[in-house]
């Protein structure tokens, strides 16, 4: 059972479908964790401050981290939060902000932050799952210190494409080629927004070579604000209503990146991308995913 966040309660989820067509990159992240989220795993390792505007998640042992989940489910929209990652030796830790549906054949859109030993950079890991199938990873090293103050992370999900943003800068686009090329894309399963911290020393840092120094526990990640500009939906006809509302708002033609955004993304990918599944020929035995030969933006 989900627990209320320590420090206060939350408003009940709205029953009506809320249609949001305008997507704002790099949102202010000023929303309230009390009102928007429940603690769903190890609530004793989760606490809030600033009247619910700030949140801390702690990893205290190999089996005891923490997770929060939005009260609302949605199909399409923009979710945003600001995070200050674990400082110092964070090897073996994984801090996350992502969206996901439920069930084995789930849909999911990921930001995962893989810790490292002191002096070495985090890995910013992105991925997308559709109908339970992922293997679409793209990774970056940060061009900033993610432990020095908070930085904003935004996932924008529409029927046309998914965009990952950091501090308002797009770093990756995954385009919907489901109907035209048979590429699985999240379109119908309502998702929640999640944040968590957990242990993964067997693979997270330098492929598991560097283990967690548990003498440094607890490892604490700090979040500020949670903003959900989403089409609220719990299954059924609202799935189609959310898609229709988006199309009425201008459809894909109105959701293209600007020239400036394209330039920003190219700079990030040219200088800070460290892994792209589309060029990992050895891993896939040369059988590359069809979207790898198609334009993403």
C-alpha positions in Angstrom: 0.0 0.0 0.0 1.2 3.5 -0.8 2.1 5.7 2.1 1.7 9.4 2.4 4.9 11.4 2.3 6.3 12.2 5.7 5.3 15.6 6.8 1.8 15.9 5.3 -1.0 14.5 3.3 -2.1 14.9 -0.3 -5.2 15.9 -2.2 -7.3 13.1 -3.9 -6.6 12.5 -7.6 -9.0 14.3 -9.9 -11.7 12.2 -11.5 -12.1 14.1 -14.7 -9.7 13.9 -17.6 -7.5 17.0 -17.7 -6.3 17.7 -21.2 -3.0 19.5 -21.6 -1.8 20.1 -25.1 0.9 22.7 -24.5 4.2 21.1 -23.5 6.7 23.3 -21.7 10.3 22.2 -21.7 12.4 22.9 -18.6 9.4 23.6 -16.4 9.9 25.5 -13.2 9.5 22.3 -11.0 7.6 24.1 -8.3 4.8 21.6 -7.7 4.1 20.0 -4.3 5.2 16.4 -3.5 2.5 16.2 -0.8 -0.3 16.8 -3.3 1.2 14.9 -6.3 3.0 11.8 -4.9 2.9 8.9 -2.5 5.8 6.9 -1.1 5.5 3.4 -2.5 8.7 1.7 -1.3 10.6 2.1 2.0 8.8 5.3 3.1 11.0 5.6 6.1 13.8 6.6 3.7 11.9 9.4 2.2 11.2 12.8 3.8 10.0 16.2 2.6 10.6 19.8 3.6 9.7 23.3 2.5 6.0 22.5 2.9 6.3 19.7 0.5 8.2 21.5 -2.2 11.4 19.6 -1.6 12.0 15.9 -1.1 14.9 13.6 -0.1 15.3 10.0 -1.0 17.9 7.9 0.8 19.7 4.6 0.0 20.7 3.1 3.4 21.7 -0.4 2.4 21.9 -2.8 -0.5 18.2 -3.7 -0.1 16.8 -0.5 1.3 16.4 2.6 -0.9 13.2 4.6 -1.6 10.6 5.4 -4.2 7.8 7.8 -4.8 5.0 7.6 -7.4 2.6 10.2 -8.7 -1.0 9.9 -7.6 -2.2 10.6 -11.1 -1.9 8.4 -14.2 -1.7 9.9 -17.6 -1.4 9.4 -21.3 0.8 12.1 -22.9 2.2 15.2 -21.3 5.2 16.7 -19.7 6.7 15.7 -16.3 9.5 17.7 -14.7 11.5 17.8 -11.5 14.8 19.2 -10.3 17.4 16.9 -8.7 20.6 17.3 -6.8 22.4 14.0 -7.1 24.4 12.1 -4.4 27.7 13.9 -3.9 31.1 12.3 -3.5 31.6 8.6 -3.9 28.2 7.5 -5.3 29.5 4.3 -7.0 26.9 1.6 -7.3 23.9 3.9 -6.7 21.2 4.6 -9.2 19.0 7.7 -8.8 16.0 8.0 -11.2 13.2 10.1 -12.6 11.0 8.3 -15.1 7.4 7.4 -16.2 6.1 3.9 -16.4 2.8 1.9 -16.8 2.1 -1.3 -14.8 2.5 -4.9 -15.8 5.0 -7.1 -17.6 4.5 -5.6 -21.0 4.8 -2.1 -19.7 5.7 1.2 -21.3 8.5 3.3 -19.7 10.5 6.4 -20.4 13.7 6.7 -18.3 16.2 9.2 -16.8 18.6 7.1 -14.7 21.7 8.6 -13.1 24.4 6.1 -12.5 26.8 7.0 -9.7 30.6 6.9 -9.8 33.7 7.0 -7.6 34.8 10.4 -6.4 36.2 12.6 -9.1 34.6 10.6 -12.0 31.4 11.8 -13.7 27.9 10.4 -13.4 26.4 8.6 -16.4 23.0 10.0 -17.5 21.2 7.0 -18.9 18.0 7.3 -21.1 15.8 4.5 -22.4 12.3 3.9 -23.7 10.2 0.7 -23.4 7.1 -0.1 -25.4 5.0 -3.2 -24.6 7.8 -4.5 -22.3 10.6 -4.1 -24.9 13.5 -1.6 -24.3 17.1 -1.9 -25.5 17.0 1.7 -26.8 19.6 3.2 -24.5 21.4 6.4 -25.0 23.9 7.7 -22.4 25.6 11.0 -21.7 28.2 12.4 -19.4 27.1 15.6 -17.8 28.5 19.0 -18.9 27.8 20.3 -15.4 28.2 19.1 -11.9 24.9 17.4 -11.1 25.7 17.3 -7.4 26.3 21.1 -7.1 22.8 22.4 -6.7 19.6 21.2 -8.5 19.2 20.7 -12.2 15.9 20.3 -14.1 15.0 17.1 -15.9 11.9 16.9 -18.1 10.3 14.2 -20.1 7.9 15.3 -22.8 5.7 12.5 -24.3 3.3 13.1 -27.1 1.8 10.9 -29.8 4.5 12.1 -32.2 7.7 11.8 -30.1 9.4 11.7 -26.8 11.9 14.4 -25.9 14.3 14.3 -22.9 15.4 17.8 -21.6 18.1 18.9 -19.1 17.8 22.5 -17.9 15.6 23.2 -20.9 18.1 21.8 -23.4 16.9 18.8 -25.5 19.3 15.9 -25.4 17.4 13.2 -27.2 14.3 12.6 -29.4 12.6 9.3 -30.0 10.0 9.6 -32.8 6.8 7.6 -33.3 7.3 5.3 -36.2 4.8 2.7 -35.0 2.2 2.9 -37.8 4.6 3.7 -40.6 7.5 1.4 -39.8 6.3 -1.0 -37.1 8.5 0.5 -34.3 6.9 0.0 -30.9 6.0 3.3 -29.2 4.1 4.1 -26.0 0.6 5.1 -27.1 -2.1 3.5 -24.9 -1.0 2.4 -21.5 -1.5 5.1 -18.8 1.7 5.9 -16.9 2.8 7.2 -13.5 5.7 9.4 -12.8 8.4 7.9 -10.4 11.5 9.0 -8.6 13.7 6.5 -6.7 17.1 5.6 -5.4 18.4 2.1 -5.3 21.5 -0.1 -5.3 23.0 -1.7 -8.4 26.7 -2.2 -7.6 26.8 -5.3 -9.8 26.5 -3.2 -13.0 26.0 0.5 -12.5 29.5 1.8 -12.1 32.1 0.9 -14.7 30.2 -2.3 -15.5 30.3 -3.4 -11.9 34.1 -3.0 -11.5 33.7 -0.3 -8.8 31.5 -1.4 -5.8 29.6 0.7 -3.3 31.4 1.9 -0.2 28.6 1.3 2.3 30.6 3.1 5.0 29.4 6.3 3.2 25.7 5.4 3.6 23.1 6.8 3.6 23.3 8.1 0.1 20.8 11.0 -0.3 19.4 12.5 -3.5 17.4 15.8 -3.2 14.5 16.7 -5.4 12.8 20.1 -5.7 9.3 20.4 -7.1 7.3 18.0 -9.3 5.3 19.4 -12.2 2.9 17.2 -14.2 1.4 19.0 -17.2 -0.4 15.8 -18.4 -3.6 14.4 -19.9 -4.9 12.6 -16.9 -6.2 9.1 -17.8 -6.8 5.8 -16.0 -7.6 3.6 -19.0 -10.6 3.2 -21.3 -11.8 5.9 -23.7 -9.6 8.6 -22.2 -6.7 7.0 -24.0 -8.3 8.0 -27.3 -9.4 11.4 -25.9 -5.9 12.3 -25.0 -4.6 11.5 -28.5 -7.5 13.4 -30.1 -7.0 16.4 -27.9 -3.4 16.6 -28.9 -4.3 16.4 -32.6 -6.8 19.2 -32.2 -4.0 21.3 -30.8 -2.0 21.2 -34.0 -0.6 17.7 -34.1 3.0 16.8 -34.9 3.6 19.8 -37.1 3.3 22.1 -34.0 5.7 20.0 -31.9 8.9 20.3 -33.9 12.1 21.4 -32.1 13.2 24.9 -33.0 16.4 25.6 -34.9 18.0 26.7 -31.6 16.9 23.5 -29.9 18.3 21.4 -32.7 21.6 23.2 -32.4 21.7 22.7 -28.6 20.9 19.0 -28.9 23.6 18.5 -31.6 26.1 20.1 -29.3 25.2 17.8 -26.4 25.2 14.7 -28.6 28.4 15.6 -30.4 30.3 16.4 -27.2 28.8 14.4 -24.3 27.0 11.3 -25.7 29.0 8.2 -24.6 26.7 5.4 -25.8 24.1 5.1 -28.6 22.4 1.7 -29.2 22.0 2.6 -32.8 25.8 2.3 -33.4 26.4 -0.8 -31.2 26.6 -3.2 -34.1 28.4 -5.9 -32.0 25.6 -6.0 -29.4 22.9 -6.5 -32.0 25.0 -8.6 -34.4 24.5 -6.0 -37.1 20.7 -6.3 -36.9 20.0 -2.7 -36.0 16.6 -1.4 -35.0 14.6 0.0 -37.9 14.4 3.5 -36.3 18.2 3.8 -36.4 18.0 4.5 -40.1 15.2 7.0 -39.8 15.3 10.7 -38.8 14.4 11.3 -35.2 13.8 15.0 -35.5 
